[in-house]
Amino acid sequence: MVDNVASVDTVTARPGRAWHVVLWVVQVLGAVSFVFAGYQKLAGTPDMVTLFSAIGAGQWFRFVTGTLEILGGIALLIPRLRALGALGLICVMIGALITDFALGITPLPALVELVIVAVIAWGRRSELTPSWVLRGE
């Protein structure tokens, strides 16, 4: 009876295969979304140029933000970098939310993206160890 309880605790402590599949699906969708958003910024679509003009930091900020989004989106697909990529994108999306509120723009798209990367970061939190660089997965 005691062995049976121990095995139940072990099973509940480790995420299941379904959770890993869900995380991968969310990671791929997030990566596509961030790479597309970053591409729009780097390509200089009129909406993005207008938005970053309204921000007032200059167009260089559009290039920095687009580059961070593309790099973060790519990182979501690399097992060794996905947790760090999600954390970096959380920072980018918090900045986007603050900007949206300051400019009076609807924050819904930035909020959805923030939730996506927060789920990834939370789901992959066990990968954020001091020795993450030395691991070979």
C-alpha positions in Angstrom: 0.0 0.0 0.0 2.8 2.4 0.8 4.6 1.6 -2.5 1.4 2.4 -4.3 1.2 5.9 -2.7 4.8 6.6 -3.6 4.2 5.8 -7.2 1.2 8.1 -7.4 3.3 11.0 -6.0 6.0 10.3 -8.6 3.5 10.3 -11.4 1.9 13.6 -10.3 5.2 15.3 -9.7 6.3 14.9 -13.3 4.4 16.5 -16.2 2.9 14.1 -18.6 3.4 13.6 -22.3 0.2 15.5 -23.1 1.5 18.6 -21.3 4.8 18.5 -23.3 2.8 18.2 -26.5 0.7 21.2 -25.5 3.8 23.2 -24.7 5.3 22.4 -28.0 2.2 23.5 -29.8 2.1 26.7 -27.9 5.8 27.2 -28.5 5.4 26.8 -32.3 2.4 29.1 -32.4 4.2 31.6 -30.3 7.3 31.4 -32.5 5.3 31.9 -35.7 3.5 34.9 -34.1 6.7 36.6 -32.8 8.7 36.0 -36.0 5.8 37.4 -38.1 5.5 40.5 -35.8 9.2 41.0 -35.8 9.3 40.7 -39.6 6.6 43.4 -39.9 8.7 45.7 -37.8 11.9 45.1 -39.7 10.2 45.3 -43.1 8.9 48.7 -42.2 5.2 48.1 -42.8 3.3 51.5 -42.6 1.4 50.5 -39.4 4.7 49.7 -37.6 6.4 52.9 -38.8 3.4 54.9 -37.6 3.3 53.1 -34.3 6.9 53.7 -33.6 6.7 57.3 -34.6 4.0 57.7 -32.1 6.2 56.1 -29.4 8.7 58.8 -30.0 11.9 56.8 -29.4 12.8 56.8 -33.1 12.8 54.2 -35.8 15.9 52.5 -34.4 13.6 51.2 -31.6 11.4 49.5 -34.2 14.5 47.6 -35.5 15.6 46.6 -31.9 12.1 45.4 -31.0 11.7 43.5 -34.3 15.1 41.8 -33.8 14.3 40.9 -30.2 10.9 39.4 -31.3 12.5 37.3 -34.1 15.3 36.1 -32.0 12.9 35.3 -29.1 10.6 33.5 -31.5 13.4 31.4 -32.9 14.6 30.6 -29.3 11.2 29.2 -28.5 11.9 26.4 -30.9 15.4 25.5 -29.6 15.2 23.2 -26.5 18.2 24.7 -24.8 17.0 28.3 -25.3 13.2 28.0 -25.1 12.8 29.0 -21.4 15.2 31.9 -21.7 13.6 33.0 -25.0 10.2 33.0 -23.2 11.6 35.1 -20.3 13.1 37.6 -22.8 9.8 37.8 -24.7 7.9 38.4 -21.4 10.1 41.5 -20.9 9.4 42.7 -24.5 5.6 42.1 -24.0 5.5 44.0 -20.7 7.1 46.9 -22.5 4.5 46.6 -25.3 1.7 46.6 -22.7 3.1 49.7 -21.0 3.4 51.4 -24.4 -0.1 50.4 -25.4 -1.6 51.9 -22.3 0.5 55.1 -22.6 -0.6 55.5 -26.2 -4.2 54.5 -25.6 -4.0 51.5 -27.9 -5.9 48.3 -27.1 -3.6 46.1 -25.1 -5.3 42.9 -26.1 -2.8 41.6 -28.7 0.1 42.3 -26.4 -1.7 40.7 -23.5 -2.4 37.5 -25.5 1.3 37.3 -26.5 2.3 37.8 -22.9 0.1 35.0 -21.7 1.5 32.7 -24.4 5.1 33.3 -23.4 4.2 33.2 -19.7 2.7 29.7 -20.2 5.9 28.6 -22.0 8.1 30.1 -19.3 6.1 28.5 -16.5 5.9 25.1 -18.3 9.6 25.1 -19.0 10.7 26.5 -15.6 12.5 23.3 -14.7 15.0 24.1 -17.5 16.1 27.3 -15.8 18.9 25.9 -13.8 22.4 27.4 -13.2 23.9 24.7 -15.4 21.6 25.2 -18.3 24.5 26.0 -20.6 26.4 22.8 -19.7 23.4 20.4 -20.2 23.3 18.5 -23.4 19.7 17.6 -24.2 
